[in-house]
């Protein structure tokens, strides 16, 4: 009762004033909500900016921006596009997408909402993208928008120094209008993104530059270490030369340092020392490489990963060849040039030593050629003192220039002998060389091949050997002299040959009369064929020569059909080659068959004398035939 009385006594408020007060209260409430919302957005914006200060690489930063923009403004989808240098743009990163069509999408120039924002430099938005005729549409872009179910889209350009570099997009899958506050927040995000992106790019570039500097530092350290290694190796090579080391040791040390195969060669391709895999150049290419590297005055690449360096010592353009599994660095090329200089120094030291030991070498060689009696031990000691290998086989070579350039030939021969670890002397105008080796023919050709071009005149070269020991050098020397006389008698002046090259003449001239070797070299394949297959090719050859090279008459003597003889002769041709019936080879073949027959008769006689068995009935003595 009391409360009602009080209410009745209170003044009544007009209805209009009450409505006005209600509207004011609602406005205050809305304003308060909007202020709280703005404060929340600003707080999120501050947090977003703080996140952008964390060091990111550019790609990661762009993904952070899209994710933050979507959460900050409640978009269904947010993405960033970047400008292409030639015009247009492409979608770099996206958040909230439901298909794989968005990222990487290329937007042509003057197409889409983003291109409009780039051209104007201001934000653009639409409440319903596909139905907005103001926008220059692109079929591919519209297809992606349709696939994502997007309607409302807002885009804000990202600019650096007034130049557009990309755009930030926010999109919803419903038709809606964007408020000024949302547009302002998107602009802030775009501005912050431009600054953060520039910072990230600078940081990324700095990181790459630092990484490049670190890598360059590692390379520099490796280069310095390699230079020190090469410098130490070069000092070791010089010490090796001055310490009396040989050429093979030098080549091995240089090959190990350069991690390749190394060969010291003369201009004609003769290998003086080798270590590792040979470069594999033939004689013609080796001569060309020698001329190239001497003309260049330093190392040159003469084939794929094959390098040549000049050796300045010697009469001819000697060289060092290196095969490497990789390209050489500048320091390694310089080291290879130093290897050539070390070889030159070694040759110079050898020449100096040879000059100093000249009288001793001449006296020792004279003793070998004249068979002065000496014990094997004494010969070995003297040979070692003079740098010779007493246990190696040696070949004797006799050379005579046909012109008047004897002085130049002697100088060359002296250098050639010293380089080859041999001996040289001049005897009655002839140059006599003692060279290590087993192939007398090859050494004769090598001497002729170098000396003849040097003198520009023919040189007669004869050789014999190898000598089994230094004590037998005198015997081999006499064979070489007989070979030389035979060349002159056969009108072979200016040519090169060995005892073996002269065929049966060499057999007659040789002191050891190697009948087995001669027979094997002439008819060995036929003998082997008869022994292995029980055929009768040797008797067929004898009958053929006895019949004056007539297959028909030979068939009569053998009591076989002429076609049988023809087939056997064809088989002999396959074994000996097509030239075996030519006069020179036919003579050698007949001599070999006579030697075989004579040996057989002598064997039968010896067996008969010793009582091992009676001579076969009807055996004829053919020694006189």
C-alpha positions in Angstrom: 0.0 0.0 0.0 2.8 2.4 0.9 4.8 1.6 -2.3 1.8 2.2 -4.5 1.1 5.5 -2.8 4.6 6.6 -3.3 4.4 5.6 -7.0 1.3 7.6 -7.4 2.9 10.6 -5.9 6.0 10.4 -8.3 5.9 12.6 -11.4 5.0 10.9 -14.6 7.6 10.8 -17.5 6.3 11.5 -20.9 6.4 8.6 -23.4 8.5 10.5 -26.0 11.2 11.3 -23.4 11.3 7.6 -22.4 11.8 6.5 -26.1 14.5 9.1 -26.5 16.3 7.8 -23.4 16.0 4.3 -24.7 17.5 5.1 -28.0 20.4 7.0 -26.3 21.1 4.0 -24.1 21.2 1.7 -27.1 23.5 4.1 -28.9 25.8 4.2 -25.9 25.7 0.5 -25.7 26.5 0.1 -29.4 29.3 2.7 -29.1 30.7 0.8 -26.2 30.6 -2.5 -28.0 32.2 -0.9 -31.1 34.9 0.6 -28.9 35.6 -2.8 -27.3 35.6 -4.4 -30.7 38.0 -1.8 -32.0 40.2 -2.2 -28.9 40.2 -6.0 -29.5 41.0 -5.6 -33.2 43.8 -3.1 -32.3 45.2 -5.5 -29.8 45.2 -8.3 -32.4 46.7 -5.9 -34.9 49.5 -5.1 -32.4 50.1 -8.8 -31.8 50.2 -9.4 -35.6 52.8 -6.6 -36.0 54.8 -8.2 -33.2 54.7 -11.5 -35.0 55.9 -9.9 -38.2 59.0 -8.7 -36.3 60.1 -12.3 -35.8 62.8 -13.3 -38.4 61.2 -15.1 -41.2 62.2 -16.0 -44.7 60.0 -14.2 -47.3 57.9 -17.3 -48.1 57.2 -18.1 -44.5 56.3 -14.4 -43.7 53.8 -14.3 -46.5 52.1 -17.3 -45.0 52.0 -15.7 -41.6 50.4 -12.6 -43.0 47.6 -14.5 -44.8 46.9 -16.5 -41.7 46.8 -13.5 -39.4 44.6 -11.4 -41.8 42.0 -14.2 -42.0 41.8 -14.7 -38.2 42.0 -10.9 -37.4 39.0 -9.9 -39.6 37.1 -13.2 -39.5 37.5 -13.9 -43.3 36.6 -17.3 -44.7 39.7 -17.1 -46.8 42.8 -14.8 -47.2 45.6 -14.9 -49.7 48.4 -12.8 -51.1 49.4 -12.3 -54.7 52.8 -11.0 -55.9 53.6 -8.9 -59.0 55.4 -10.6 -61.9 58.3 -8.6 -63.5 56.7 -8.7 -67.0 53.2 -7.7 -65.8 50.3 -9.5 -64.1 50.5 -11.4 -60.8 50.3 -14.8 -59.3 48.9 -16.2 -56.0 51.8 -16.9 -53.7 50.2 -18.1 -50.4 46.6 -18.8 -49.2 44.8 -19.6 -46.0 41.3 -21.0 -45.7 41.2 -22.4 -49.3 39.4 -25.6 -49.9 40.8 -26.5 -53.3 44.3 -26.7 -54.8 43.5 -24.3 -57.6 44.4 -21.1 -55.8 48.1 -21.1 -55.0 50.2 -20.5 -58.1 47.3 -19.1 -60.1 48.5 -16.5 -62.6 46.3 -13.4 -63.1 46.9 -11.6 -66.4 47.5 -7.9 -66.4 44.3 -5.7 -66.3 42.2 -8.6 -65.1 40.7 -9.2 -61.7 40.1 -7.1 -58.6 43.8 -7.1 -57.6 44.8 -5.5 -60.9 42.3 -2.7 -60.3 43.8 -2.1 -56.9 47.3 -2.0 -58.4 46.4 0.5 -61.0 44.6 2.9 -58.6 46.9 2.3 -55.6 43.8 2.1 -53.3 41.7 -0.7 -51.8 38.9 -2.3 -53.8 36.1 -4.5 -52.6 32.9 -6.1 -53.9 30.1 -7.7 -52.0 29.5 -10.3 -54.8 32.5 -10.8 -57.1 31.0 -13.0 -59.8 28.0 -10.7 -60.2 29.9 -7.4 -60.2 30.1 -6.0 -63.7 32.7 -3.3 -62.7 35.4 -5.9 -62.5 37.3 -7.1 -65.7 36.8 -10.8 -65.3 39.1 -13.6 -66.3 37.7 -17.1 -67.0 40.4 -19.0 -65.1 40.1 -16.6 -62.1 36.4 -16.8 -62.1 36.5 -20.6 -62.1 38.7 -20.6 -59.0 36.3 -18.1 -57.2 33.4 -20.2 -58.2 35.1 -23.4 -57.0 35.9 -21.8 -53.6 32.3 -20.5 -53.3 33.5 -16.9 -52.7 31.3 -13.9 -52.9 32.6 -10.9 -51.0 36.2 -10.0 -51.7 38.4 -7.1 -50.6 41.9 -6.4 -51.8 44.5 -3.9 -50.6 47.7 -3.2 -52.5 51.1 -3.9 -50.9 53.5 -1.2 -51.9 57.2 -0.5 -51.3 58.5 3.1 -52.0 55.3 3.7 -53.9 55.7 0.7 -56.2 53.2 -2.1 -56.0 54.8 -5.4 -55.2 51.6 -7.5 -54.4 48.2 -7.4 -52.9 46.5 -8.7 -49.7 43.0 -10.3 -50.2 40.2 -11.1 -47.7 37.2 -13.1 -48.9 33.9 -14.5 -47.5 31.7 -17.2 -48.9 28.6 -15.0 -48.3 27.4 -11.7 -49.8 28.4 -8.9 -47.4 29.6 -5.3 -47.2 32.9 -4.4 -45.6 33.0 -1.6 -43.0 35.4 1.3 -43.1 37.1 -0.1 -40.0 37.7 -3.5 -41.7 39.1 -1.7 -44.8 41.4 0.4 -42.5 42.7 -2.6 -40.7 43.4 -4.4 -44.0 45.4 -1.3 -45.1 47.4 -1.3 -41.9 48.1 -5.0 -42.4 49.2 -4.4 -46.0 51.5 -1.5 -44.9 53.0 -3.6 -42.1 53.4 -6.5 -44.5 55.3 -4.3 -47.0 57.7 -3.3 -44.2 58.1 -6.8 -42.8 58.5 -8.2 -46.3 61.3 -5.8 -47.1 62.9 -6.6 -43.8 62.6 -10.4 -44.5 64.0 -10.0 -48.0 66.9 -8.0 -46.7 67.5 -10.5 -43.9 67.2 -13.4 -46.4 69.6 -11.7 -48.7 72.0 -11.0 -45.8 71.8 -14.7 -44.9 72.6 -15.8 -48.4 75.4 -13.3 -48.6 76.8 -14.6 -45.3 76.4 -18.2 -46.5 78.2 -17.2 -49.8 81.0 -15.5 -47.8 81.3 -18.6 -45.6 81.4 -20.8 -48.6 84.0 -18.5 -50.2 86.0 -18.7 -47.0 85.9 -22.4 -47.0 87.1 -22.4 -50.7 89.8 -19.9 -49.8 91.0 -22.1 -46.9 91.0 -25.1 -49.2 92.9 -23.1 -51.9 95.4 -22.0 -49.3 95.9 -25.5 -48.0 96.3 -26.8 -51.6 98.8 -24.0 -52.3 100.8 -25.0 -49.3 100.6 -28.7 -50.3 101.8 -27.8 -53.8 104.6 -25.6 -52.5 105.8 -28.4 -50.2 105.6 -30.9 -53.0 107.6 -28.6 -55.3 110.3 -28.2 -52.6 110.3 -32.0 -52.3 110.8 -32.4 -56.1 113.8 -30.0 -56.1 115.3 -31.9 -53.1 114.8 -35.1 -55.0 116.6 -33.8 -58.1 119.5 -32.3 -56.1 119.7 -35.4 -54.0 120.3 -37.7 -57.0 116.8 -39.1 -57.4 115.9 -40.6 -60.7 113.3 -39.6 -63.2 110.8 -42.3 -62.2 110.8 -41.2 -58.6 110.1 -37.6 -59.7 107.3 -38.7 -62.0 105.7 -40.8 -59.2 105.9 -37.9 -56.7 104.4 -35.4 -59.2 101.6 -37.8 -60.2 100.6 -38.4 -56.5 100.5 -34.7 -55.9 98.3 -34.0 -58.9 96.2 -37.2 -58.4 96.6 -38.3 -62.0 98.7 -40.3 -64.4 102.0 -38.6 -65.5 104.4 -39.4 -68.3 107.7 -37.8 -69.1 108.1 -38.2 -72.9 110.4 -37.0 -75.6 109.0 -35.3 -78.7 108.8 -38.5 -80.6 106.6 -40.2 -78.1 109.3 -42.3 -76.4 108.4 -42.7 -72.7 111.2 -41.7 -70.4 109.3 -42.2 -67.2 105.7 -43.1 -66.3 103.6 -43.1 -63.1 99.9 -44.0 -63.1 97.6 -44.2 -66.1 99.2 -43.1 -69.3 97.5 -40.1 -71.1 97.2 -42.4 -74.2 98.4 -40.0 -76.9 99.8 -41.5 -80.0 103.2 -40.4 -81.4 101.7 -37.9 -83.8 99.6 -36.2 -81.2 102.5 -36.3 -78.7 104.7 -34.4 -81.3 102.0 -31.9 -81.8 101.5 -31.5 -78.0 105.2 -30.9 -77.6 105.2 -28.1 -80.2 102.0 -26.6 -78.7 103.3 -26.4 -75.1 106.8 -25.1 -76.1 105.1 -22.5 -78.3 102.9 -21.5 -75.3 105.8 -21.5 -72.9 103.7 -23.3 -70.3 101.1 -25.9 -69.6 98.3 -26.3 -72.2 95.3 -28.7 -72.3 96.0 -30.9 -75.4 92.9 -33.2 -74.9 90.0 -33.7 -72.5 91.6 -33.4 -69.1 95.1 -34.1 -70.6 97.7 -31.4 -70.0 101.2 -31.0 -71.3 104.0 -28.9 -69.9 107.3 -28.1 -71.6 110.7 -29.5 -70.6 113.2 -26.9 -71.7 116.3 -29.1 -71.4 117.5 -31.5 -74.0 118.0 -31.2 -77.8 114.3 -31.8 -78.7 111.0 -30.5 -77.3 110.5 -32.9 -74.5 107.4 -32.6 -72.4 105.4 -33.8 -69.3 102.0 -35.2 -70.0 99.3 -35.5 -67.3 95.9 -37.2 -67.4 93.6 -35.9 -64.6 90.1 -37.0 -63.7 89.1 -33.4 -63.2 90.0 -30.0 -64.6 93.2 -28.5 -63.1 93.1 -25.4 -61.0 95.3 -22.4 -61.8 97.7 -23.4 -59.0 97.8 -27.0 -60.2 98.6 -25.9 -63.8 101.4 -23.7 -62.4 102.7 -26.8 -60.4 102.6 -28.9 -63.6 104.8 -26.2 -65.2 107.2 -26.5 -62.3 107.3 -30.3 -62.8 108.6 -29.6 -66.3 111.2 -27.3 -64.9 112.2 -29.9 -62.3 112.7 -32.4 -65.1 114.8 -29.9 -67.0 116.8 -29.4 -63.8 117.3 -33.1 -63.5 118.5 -33.4 -67.1 120.9 -30.4 -66.5 122.3 -32.1 -63.4 122.7 -35.3 -65.3 124.6 -33.6 -68.1 126.8 -31.8 -65.6 127.5 -35.1 -63.8 128.1 -36.8 -67.1 130.6 -34.1 -68.2 132.4 -34.6 -64.9 132.3 -38.4 -65.2 133.0 -38.2 -69.0 136.5 -39.8 -68.9 135.3 -42.5 -66.5 132.3 -43.3 -68.7 134.4 -43.4 -71.8 136.9 -45.7 -70.2 134.2 -47.9 -68.9 132.4 -48.1 -72.2 135.7 -48.8 -74.0 136.3 -51.7 -71.7 132.9 -53.1 -72.4 133.3 -52.9 -76.2 136.8 -54.4 -76.2 135.9 -57.1 -73.6 138.5 -56.0 -71.1 138.5 -58.8 -68.5 136.7 -57.8 -65.3 134.8 -59.7 -62.7 130.9 -59.3 -62.6 131.1 -57.7 -59.3 133.6 -55.1 -60.5 131.4 -54.4 -63.6 128.3 -54.0 -61.4 130.1 -51.5 -59.0 131.4 -49.4 -61.8 128.0 -49.4 -63.6 126.2 -48.3 -60.4 128.7 -45.4 -59.9 128.0 -44.2 -63.4 124.2 -44.5 -63.0 123.7 -47.7 -65.1 121.6 -50.7 -64.2 124.0 -53.6 -64.4 121.1 -56.2 -64.2 119.1 -54.7 -67.0 119.4 -56.0 -70.6 121.1 -53.6 -73.0 121.1 -53.0 -76.8 124.1 -51.7 -78.8 123.2 -49.2 -81.5 125.7 -48.0 -84.2 124.8 -44.8 -86.1 126.6 -43.0 -88.9 125.3 -39.7 -90.4 125.7 -39.7 -94.2 126.5 -36.0 -94.3 128.9 -33.7 -92.5 126.8 -32.9 -89.3 128.9 -35.2 -87.0 129.3 -32.6 -84.3 125.6 -31.9 -83.9 124.9 -35.6 -84.0 127.5 -36.3 -81.2 126.0 -33.6 -79.0 122.5 -35.1 -79.5 123.7 -38.7 -78.9 125.4 -37.6 -75.7 122.2 -36.1 -74.4 120.1 -39.0 -75.7 122.3 -41.5 -73.9 122.3 -39.6 -70.6 118.5 -39.2 -70.7 118.1 -42.9 -71.4 120.6 -44.0 -68.6 123.0 -45.4 -71.3 126.5 -44.8 -72.7 127.8 -43.1 -75.8 131.1 -43.0 -77.6 132.5 -42.1 -81.0 134.6 -44.7 -82.8 136.0 -44.1 -86.2 133.3 -41.6 -87.1 130.5 -43.9 -85.9 128.3 -43.1 -82.9 128.0 -46.1 -80.6 125.2 -46.2 -78.0 124.6 -48.6 -75.2 120.9 -48.3 -74.2 118.8 -50.3 -71.8 116.1 -52.3 -73.5 115.2 -55.6 -75.1 113.9 -54.5 -78.6 116.9 -53.8 -80.8 114.7 -53.0 -83.8 112.6 -50.5 -81.9 115.7 -48.7 -80.5 117.3 -48.5 -84.0 114.1 -46.9 -85.4 113.9 -44.5 -82.4 117.4 -43.3 -82.9 116.9 -42.9 -86.6 113.6 -41.2 -86.1 115.1 -38.5 -83.9 118.5 -38.1 -85.4 117.6 -37.9 -89.1 115.1 -35.0 -88.7 117.5 -33.2 -86.4 120.3 -33.4 -89.0 118.0 -33.1 -92.0 120.0 -35.9 -93.7 119.9 -39.7 -93.7 121.5 -41.6 -90.9 122.4 -45.3 -91.1 121.6 -47.1 -87.9 122.3 -50.7 -87.0 121.6 -52.5 -83.7 122.0 -55.9 -82.0 121.0 -57.4 -78.7 119.9 -57.5 -76.1 123.1 -58.4 -74.2 122.4 -60.8 -71.4 124.9 -59.0 -69.2 127.5 -56.2 -69.4 130.2 -58.9 -70.0 128.6 -59.8 -73.3 128.3 -56.2 -74.6 131.5 -56.7 -76.8 129.9 -59.7 -78.5 126.7 -57.8 -79.2 128.8 -54.8 -80.4 130.5 -57.0 -83.0 127.0 -58.2 -84.2 125.9 -54.6 -84.5 129.0 -53.8 -86.6 128.3 -56.8 -88.9 124.7 -55.7 -89.2 126.0 -52.2 -90.1 128.3 -53.6 -92.8 125.4 -55.8 -94.2 123.2 -52.7 -94.5 125.9 -50.9 -96.5 126.5 -54.0 -98.7 122.7 -54.3 -99.3 122.6 -50.7 -100.4 120.7 -49.8 -97.2 122.6 -46.7 -96.3 120.4 -44.2 -94.5 118.1 -46.9 -93.2 117.7 -48.5 -89.7 117.7 -52.3 -88.9 118.7 -54.9 -86.4 120.2 -58.3 -86.7 116.6 -59.7 -86.4 115.4 -57.5 -89.2 117.8 -59.1 -91.7 116.2 -62.5 -91.5 118.6 -65.4 -92.4 121.4 -62.9 -93.0 121.0 -61.9 -89.4 121.2 -65.5 -88.5 124.5 -65.9 -90.4 125.9 -62.7 -88.9 124.9 -63.4 -85.3 127.4 -65.1 -83.0 124.9 -67.2 -81.2 123.2 -68.5 -84.4 119.8 -68.8 -82.9 118.4 -71.4 -85.3 115.3 -72.1 -83.2 114.4 -68.4 -83.1 114.9 -68.1 -86.8 112.9 -71.2 -87.7 110.1 -70.1 -85.3 110.0 -66.6 -86.8 109.7 -67.9 -90.4 107.6 -71.1 -90.3 106.6 -71.4 -86.6 102.8 -71.2 -87.2 103.0 -74.1 -89.7 105.0 -76.2 -87.4 102.5 -75.6 -84.5 99.6 -76.4 -86.8 101.1 -79.8 -87.9 101.9 -80.7 -84.3 98.5 -79.8 -83.0 96.3 -81.2 -85.8 98.5 -84.0 -87.2 98.5 -82.3 -90.7 101.2 -82.4 -93.3 101.8 -78.7 -94.2 105.6 -78.8 -93.7 106.1 -81.7 -96.2 103.7 -79.9 -98.6 105.9 -76.8 -98.4 109.1 -78.9 -99.0 107.5 -80.6 -102.0 106.1 -77.3 -103.4 109.5 -75.6 -103.3 111.2 -78.8 -104.7 108.7 -78.8 -107.6 109.6 -75.2 -108.6 106.5 -73.8 -106.9 104.2 -76.1 -109.1 101.2 -77.5 -107.1 100.6 -80.2 -109.8 104.2 -81.5 -109.7 104.2 -81.3 -105.9 101.0 -83.4 -105.8 102.8 -86.1 -107.8 105.7 -86.2 -105.4 103.3 -86.4 -102.4 101.0 -88.9 -104.1 97.9 -86.8 -103.5 95.4 -85.0 -105.7 96.4 -81.5 -106.9 93.3 -80.1 -105.2 94.7 -81.4 -101.9 98.0 -79.5 -102.4 96.0 -76.4 -103.3 94.0 -76.5 -100.1 97.1 -77.1 -98.1 98.8 -74.1 -99.7 95.8 -71.9 -98.9 96.0 -73.0 -95.3 99.7 -72.1 -95.2 98.8 -68.7 -96.6 96.3 -68.2 -93.8 99.0 -69.1 -91.3 102.0 -67.2 -92.7 100.3 -64.4 -94.6 99.9 -63.7 -98.3 103.5 -62.8 -99.0 105.2 -66.0 -98.0 105.8 -67.1 -101.6 107.5 -63.8 -102.6 111.2 -64.3 -103.4 112.7 -62.9 -100.2 110.3 -64.7 -97.8 110.4 -67.8 -99.9 114.2 -67.9 -99.6 113.9 -67.6 -95.8 111.2 -70.3 -95.8 113.4 -72.7 -97.8 116.4 -72.0 -95.6 114.2 -72.7 -92.5 113.0 -76.0 -93.9 116.6 -77.0 -94.8 117.6 -76.2 -91.2 114.8 -78.3 -89.9 115.7 -81.2 -92.2 119.4 -81.0 -91.4 118.6 -80.9 -87.7 116.4 -84.0 -88.1 119.2 -85.9 -89.9 121.7 -84.9 -87.3 119.4 -86.1 -84.6 118.9 -89.4 -86.3 122.6 -89.9 -86.7 123.3 -89.1 -83.0 120.6 -91.5 -81.9 122.0 -94.2 -84.1 125.5 -93.6 -82.7 124.3 -93.8 -79.2 122.5 -97.0 -79.9 119.1 -95.6 -78.9 117.6 -96.9 -82.1 118.5 -97.9 -85.7 118.2 -95.3 -88.4 115.0 -95.6 -90.3 115.3 -97.6 -93.4 115.4 -95.5 -96.5 116.4 -92.3 -94.7 118.3 -90.0 -97.0 121.1 -87.7 -95.9 119.9 -84.2 -97.1 122.6 -82.1 -95.5 124.1 -81.3 -98.9 120.9 -80.4 -100.5 
